[in-house]
Amino acid sequence: MAIPNTFTNGTVADADEVNANFTYVNTKIKQIYTGNGFDSLISSNGTDEQDHELTAEGSTTANYVKVRITGTASIGLSTYSYIELKAQIKETGGDYADIISYKKILSGNMTDTYGHVAITSTYETIATLTAGQKTNGYQIKVFSKSTAGSGIAASFVNSQTVIGEVN
């Protein structure tokens, strides 16, 4: 989809024409989640996977939905330690499908004298809304998975997850 209005140098644009272009590229924030519903923690040798369903959104004229997860990932340094995030979407009343499958945001495949690392990371993905999701609404589900080796800990703590709609 193209930007609605183009302008020629030397002409005067109407405010409505200019604002239509800003509306086109603007992301409308639909919800901000700061809870701990999908925080994951494993203290030694295993995997902890957690998920959280965000509030369903009603019908929309947007073409895309943006999911932005910001949180703190912490792992003991081991080749077996890592943190992964993913997001799913469904039409209201339907079944979930991956927007993007698990992606590693932090891996412990290194060594240092402190034995662990913690970072604040932002993970963002965009999905095209289907005709049914636009008409009937949609719901997002977010996941974190912490995996750790023997004697090693791994965790993910959500700081802020933002759902936005993009035209």
N, C-alpha and C positions, 0 to 999 in steps of 0.2 A: 504494500500500500504506500502510495506517495504522500508526501506532505501536501496538505490541501491547497495551499496558496503559494505561488511564486511571485516575485516582485522584480520589476525592472528598475535599474538605477535611474534616479531622477524623478520617479513618480512618487506620489504620496499614498501610503497605504491606509486603509480604513482600520480602525482599532479592532473591529470584529474579525477582519481577515488575519491580522497579526495574531490575535488571541487564539484563533482556530489552529494555527501552527503550534502554539505552545501546548494546547490541549492534546494535540496529536502525539507529542513526544513526552508528555507528562505521565508519571506513574502516580496512580491514586492509591494511597495506603488504605488497605481494608482492615487489617488487624495487626496488633503487636502482641506477641506472647512472651512473657518474661518468667514463666513458671518453670518448674523442674520436672515436668512430666516425662521427658525423654532423656534426662540425665542418666548416664551409665557409669558403673564403677565395678571393676574386678580387682580384688586385692592380690590374687596369685593364681596363675596357671588356669586360664579359662577365658570365657567370653561372656559379657553381659550386654544384652541387646534390649533397648527400651524404645517405646514409641509413644506418640501423643497425637490424638486427633484434634485439629484446630476447629474452631467454630465454622459451621457451614455458611457459605455465602449464597445469597439469592441470585436471581437472574441478572445478567450484565450485558452491556454492549461492548465490553473490552474484548480484544482479540487474544491477549496473553495474560498469564499470571506469573508473577515473579515471587520466588521464595528465597529469602536471605536469612541464613542462620549465622549468628555470631555467638561464640562461646569459647571456653577455655578447655583445651585438650592437654592432658598431662599423662606422660608415660615413663616407665622405667626403661632405660636403654637396653634393648635386647632385640635380636632379630625376630623375636616372636611377639613384639608389642606394637600395636597400632590402634588408631582411632579412625572410624569410618562414619560418614553421614549419608543419608539418602532422604528423598521426599517422594511421596505418592499423591495422586489426585484421583478423585472419582466424581462422577455426576451424582447429584443428590439421589439416593435410592439405589445407586449402582455399586459396582465393585471397584476396588482400588487397582491402579496400575502405576508402575514406576514412572515418575517424571524423569528421574535419573537413578540408576542403581547405585549401590554403595560405592563411594569414592573415599579413598584414604586421604585424610587431611594431615595426619602425622604418623610417622613410622619410626621405630626405635632401632633401625638397622645402622647403628653407629656406636661409638663409645666416647665417654668423657669422664673426667675425674669425679663428677658429682653424681653420676648414675641415673639421672632423670632429666627430663625437659618438660616445660610447660609453656604453651603459647596461647595467645588469643588469636583466633582465626575466624574469618568470614567466608562462608560457603554460599554461593548464589547460583540459582538455576532458573530458567524461564521455560514455561510450557505453553503451547498453543491450546487455547480453549476450543473444545468441540462445539458443534451446534447445540447438542444436548446439554452440555455444561453451561452454555450461555443462556439457554431457555430455562432449564430446571435448576440451575445453581450448581455449585461444586463444593467439595470439601478436600482439605489438604491434611495429610498425615506425615509427620516428621519422625525420623529415627536416628539414634546414635548406637554405635556398637563399639565397645571397648574390649580389646583382646590383649592378654598378657601372658608372658612365659612364667615358668616356675620361680617363685620368690619375687616377682615383679608386679607392680600395680599399674593400672591404666584407668583413666576416667575422662569423661566429657561432661561439662557443666554449661548448660544453655545460659547465655546472658540476655539475648534478645533475638526473637525470630519474627521477621516482618513479612507479611503477605501483601503484595501490591498488584494492582491491575494496570496493564499497559494497553493503550489503544493501538 
